[in-house]
Amino acid sequence: MTNSSCATTLSPAVALFHSLSDPTRLTIAARLAQGEARVRNLVEETGLAQSAVSAHMGCLRECGLVVGRTEGRQTFYALARPELLDLLAVRGHDVIGRGRDA
């Protein structure tokens, strides 16, 4: 298994934390916590190549963190369970920078 893949043989909790252990996937998850986005939007916002964003989205989908909604030829992605990002809150300060206070 490579660091960028998300193994389906891992327990759900391990897969969850593995998928969020990558800074880019964490950034994407934080962005999707604000609302749905297309890969194109994520490419523009992260500055990464489309192939890199797509690979990270594949991991997030495989781990069940992201779901896609198809509209015409476009797919809009959103967090499957936005409350999972609450796991990242530490003492009232959000480690992904959503600015939540205690």
C-alpha positions in Angstrom: 0.0 0.0 0.0 1.3 3.4 -0.9 0.9 6.5 1.3 -1.5 8.1 -1.2 -3.9 5.1 -1.4 -6.6 4.3 1.0 -6.8 0.5 1.7 -10.2 -0.9 1.9 -8.9 -3.8 4.0 -8.4 -1.4 7.0 -11.0 -0.9 9.6 -13.3 2.0 9.0 -11.7 4.1 11.8 -8.2 3.4 10.5 -9.2 4.2 6.9 -10.8 7.4 8.1 -7.7 8.7 9.9 -5.4 7.4 7.1 -7.4 9.4 4.5 -7.2 12.5 6.6 -3.5 12.1 7.4 -2.5 13.6 4.1 -2.4 17.4 4.2 -3.9 17.7 0.7 -6.8 15.4 1.5 -7.4 17.3 4.7 -7.4 20.6 2.8 -9.9 19.1 0.3 -12.1 17.9 3.2 -12.0 21.3 4.9 -13.0 22.9 1.6 -15.9 20.5 1.1 -17.0 21.2 4.7 -17.9 24.7 3.3 -20.1 23.2 0.5 -20.0 21.0 -2.6 -17.4 21.5 -5.3 -16.3 20.1 -8.6 -12.8 18.7 -9.2 -12.3 21.8 -11.4 -13.0 24.1 -8.4 -10.7 22.1 -6.2 -7.9 22.3 -8.9 -8.3 26.1 -9.0 -8.4 26.5 -5.2 -5.5 24.1 -4.4 -3.3 24.8 -7.4 -2.7 21.1 -7.9 -2.9 19.2 -11.2 -6.3 17.7 -12.1 -4.9 14.2 -11.9 -3.6 14.8 -8.3 -6.9 16.2 -7.1 -8.8 13.3 -8.8 -6.5 10.8 -7.1 -7.1 12.4 -3.7 -10.8 12.4 -4.4 -10.7 8.7 -5.2 -9.2 8.0 -1.8 -11.7 10.1 0.0 -14.6 8.4 -1.9 -13.2 5.0 -1.3 -13.0 5.7 2.4 -16.6 6.9 2.4 -15.8 10.5 3.3 -17.0 12.1 0.0 -20.0 11.5 -2.2 -20.6 12.7 -5.7 -23.8 14.1 -7.2 -23.9 14.0 -11.0 -25.6 16.9 -12.8 -25.4 16.6 -16.6 -21.7 16.0 -17.4 -20.5 17.4 -14.1 -20.0 15.8 -10.7 -20.4 17.8 -7.6 -18.6 16.4 -4.5 -19.6 16.9 -0.9 -18.6 15.4 2.5 -20.6 12.3 3.1 -20.7 13.0 6.9 -19.6 16.6 7.7 -19.6 15.9 11.4 -16.5 13.8 10.9 -14.5 17.0 10.8 -15.5 17.7 14.4 -13.1 14.9 15.2 -10.4 17.4 14.3 -11.5 20.0 16.8 -9.0 20.3 19.7 -10.0 22.2 22.8 -12.4 24.4 20.9 -9.8 25.3 18.3 -10.2 23.7 14.9 -6.9 22.3 13.6 -8.1 22.8 10.0 -8.7 26.5 10.4 -12.5 26.8 10.3 -12.2 29.4 13.1 -14.5 27.8 15.6 -14.1 29.1 19.1 -14.7 27.3 22.4 
